[in-house]
Amino acid sequence: MSNVYSDEHGKFLVRLARKTVDDYVTKKKKTETPEDTSEQLRLKSGVFVTLNSITGNQVSVRGCI
């Protein structure tokens, strides 16, 4: 099993995360796993997320999940 994800995986996950948060906040709807999710991304694994705030050229950590 590889823990390396491609840039395409990253782009897919960012789009999915944004859609998931937006759907929940605006519609109280849980997003289902898209059919076009790759098998590698369907595997159970842990994650660490850092939330950043970007103002001009300055990046500040807002929090972690």
N, C-alpha and C positions, 0 to 999 in steps of 0.2 A: 504494500500500500504506500502510495506516495503522498507526502504532505505538501507538495509543491503545487501551487495553483497558477494557471496562466493569467496573463493580463485580461484575456477575454472572460475568464472565470470572475476576475475581480470586477470588471465592468458589469457583468450580469448580476453579481451579488449586490453591488451598489444600487443598480436600478431596482432590484427586487426589494432591498431594504427601504428605499425611499417610497416605493409603492405601498409596501406593507404598513409603514408608519402613517402615510397619508390616508390610506383606506381605513385604518383603525381610528385615527383622530377625526376624520370627516364623516365617516359612515358607520363607525363601530362594527366594521366588518373584518373578519379574519381572512387574510389572503391564503389561498391554497397554493401548494407547490406547483409551479408551472409545468406543463407537460414537456417543455423543451429543456428542462433541467438535466444536466449531464449526470451520468451515473456516479462520477467522482464526487459531485456536490450533494448527492443523495445519501452518501455514507454518513453515519453518525460520528460526530467529532466535537471537540470543544472549540470554543472561540474566545477571543479577547478583542474588544472593540474600544478604541480611543476616540472620544468626541472632541473635536478641535473647533476653535473659533478663529477665523482669519479676518484680520483688519489691516488693510494695506499689505505691508510685507511682514507683519507680525502674526505669528501663530501661537495661540495660547490653548493649553489643555483645559477643556471644560469638564471632563469627567471620563470615567471608564466603566465599561459594563463587562 
